[in-house]
Amino acid sequence: MTKIHQLNELGQSIWFDYIERQLLRKGGLKALIDKGITGVTSNPSIFEKAITSSADYDEDIAILAKQGNSAPAIYEALAFSDIREAADCLKPVYEKTNGADGFVSLEVSPEIANDSAKTYQEGIRLFQTLDRPNVMIKVPATQNGMDAVTRLIAAGVNVNVTLIFSVRHYVASAQSYIKGIKQLIKQGPSIKGGLSADRVSSVASVFISRTDSAIDRFLLETDRTDLIGTMAISVAKSAYAKFMQLFSGSDWNVLAKKGAKVQRPLWASTSTKNPDFPDTMYVDELIGPHTVNTLPPNTVDAFLDHGSVSETLTAGLNLADQRIQELHLFGIDLDRVLQSLQDQGLDAFSKSFSSLLESVSDKKEGYLN
């Protein structure tokens, strides 16, 4: 039994925050599953690195280019193939957990994140085209994205709400999910291949390390340097406290009795950016039931080697709220900073997506000339 298996026993799933063809076709993902990994996440930056930094996709790019496909169509063919292979590899996990785990996520284009209607339509298209019950569609947690989340859940589509930075973002995500699940229970799935209320799943992806990177710069200018490296975990714990409130009590129990699953908080961006911090800090300090932590390759290796396993997420919830309140004493507007991080994250994904399509286009032209 690995440390990841031990986390599974505590109610936390560990998903692998990376995907590439070699991982899928040379047994790498299967080996990770054997170690306790129960899901995979992707984003435009991950696909950009996978497709542009290796020759693994070149043969397919050449074939698709000579068939007259556009760069976006070539990208989708490559990405869809990888996502389907990952979903098929994780299918035994999905079946063993009765649809509670074993997911792989693919993001809608970040370029339409502020268009609710287009995000919804794109989410439906991706889910139906991929045609796997254990695929999650990633939707950025923008204000307009929340409406798309509700509509996708109501249609019977698994949703990974991404780029959540603040407690406010988290609450909006949870409320959007609950609104969607109520509609799904009442009306049933509205699209072909849509999942019923007892099968549809969702996670709310709260980004961690970037919060400390941003807030610590402000704290260095105050006399409270003791708070450095504490705010990201404090925000996560405050979000988890909201999770426990929203997914309990009589209102939620009515939905749960009809098969609805909780929308699990997912901790994203959990590799430490500050070399002074322990490299497993954002794993060790965020362990609790009904959660997911998605780890990049280096953090998986580090946690397996020297991570700590014990429930830590519910400890110090009052202290977490206190630390957040203390920021206001120094004139730090946490909501403003965290909204800025969401904006920056969306911009970074948009740039990665554009860069990816440009690289695919360059490779395509190279094979046609």
Rosetta blueprint (number, residue, H / E / L):
1 M L
2 T L
3 K H
4 I H
5 H H
6 Q H
7 L H
8 N H
9 E H
10 L L
11 G L
12 Q E
13 S E
14 I E
15 W E
16 F E
17 D L
18 Y L
19 I L
20 E L
21 R H
22 Q H
23 L H
24 L H
25 R H
26 K L
27 G L
28 G H
29 L H
30 K H
31 A H
32 L H
33 I H
34 D H
35 K L
36 G L
37 I L
38 T L
39 G E
40 V E
41 T L
42 S L
43 N L
44 P H
45 S H
46 I H
47 F H
48 E H
49 K H
50 A H
51 I H
52 T H
53 S L
54 S L
55 A L
56 D L
57 Y L
58 D H
59 E H
60 D H
61 I H
62 A H
63 I H
64 L H
65 A H
66 K H
67 Q L
68 G L
69 N L
70 S L
71 A H
72 P H
73 A H
74 I H
75 Y H
76 E H
77 A H
78 L H
79 A H
80 F H
81 S H
82 D H
83 I H
84 R H
85 E H
86 A H
87 A H
88 D H
89 C H
90 L H
91 K H
92 P H
93 V H
94 Y H
95 E H
96 K H
97 T L
98 N L
99 G L
100 A L
101 D L
102 G L
103 F E
104 V E
105 S E
106 L E
107 E E
108 V L
109 S L
110 P H
111 E H
112 I H
113 A L
114 N L
115 D L
116 S H
117 A H
118 K H
119 T H
120 Y H
121 Q H
122 E H
123 G H
124 I H
125 R H
126 L H
127 F H
128 Q H
129 T H
130 L H
131 D L
132 R L
133 P L
134 N L
135 V E
136 M E
137 I E
138 K E
139 V E
140 P E
141 A L
142 T L
143 Q H
144 N H
145 G H
146 M H
147 D H
148 A H
149 V H
150 T H
151 R H
152 L H
153 I H
154 A H
155 A H
156 G L
157 V L
158 N L
159 V E
160 N E
161 V E
162 T E
163 L E
164 I E
165 F L
166 S L
167 V H
168 R H
169 H H
170 Y H
171 V H
172 A H
173 S H
174 A H
175 Q H
176 S H
177 Y H
178 I H
179 K H
180 G H
181 I H
182 K H
183 Q H
184 L H
185 I H
186 K H
187 Q H
188 G L
189 P L
190 S L
191 I L
192 K L
193 G L
194 G L
195 L L
196 S L
197 A L
198 D L
199 R L
200 V L
201 S L
202 S E
203 V E
204 A E
205 S E
206 V E
207 F E
208 I L
209 S H
210 R H
211 T H
212 D H
213 S H
214 A H
215 I H
216 D H
217 R H
218 F H
219 L H
220 L L
221 E L
222 T L
223 D L
224 R L
225 T H
226 D H
227 L H
228 I L
229 G L
230 T L
231 M H
232 A H
233 I H
234 S H
235 V H
236 A H
237 K H
238 S H
239 A H
240 Y H
241 A H
242 K H
243 F H
244 M H
245 Q H
246 L H
247 F L
248 S L
249 G H
250 S H
251 D H
252 W H
253 N H
254 V H
255 L H
256 A H
257 K L
258 K L
259 G L
260 A L
261 K L
262 V L
263 Q L
264 R E
265 P E
266 L E
267 W E
268 A E
269 S L
270 T L
271 S L
272 T L
273 K L
274 N L
275 P L
276 D L
277 F L
278 P L
279 D L
280 T L
281 M H
282 Y H
283 V H
284 D H
285 E L
286 L L
287 I L
288 G L
289 P L
290 H L
291 T E
292 V E
293 N E
294 T E
295 L E
296 P L
297 P H
298 N H
299 T H
300 V H
301 D H
302 A H
303 F H
304 L H
305 D H
306 H H
307 G L
308 S L
309 V L
310 S L
311 E L
312 T L
313 L L
314 T L
315 A L
316 G L
317 L H
318 N H
319 L H
320 A H
321 D H
322 Q H
323 R H
324 I H
325 Q H
326 E H
327 L H
328 H H
329 L H
330 F L
331 G L
332 I L
333 D L
334 L H
335 D H
336 R H
337 V H
338 L H
339 Q H
340 S H
341 L H
342 Q H
343 D H
344 Q H
345 G H
346 L H
347 D H
348 A H
349 F H
350 S H
351 K H
352 S H
353 F H
354 S H
355 S H
356 L H
357 L H
358 E H
359 S H
360 V H
361 S H
362 D H
363 K H
364 K H
365 E H
366 G H
367 Y H
368 L H
369 N L
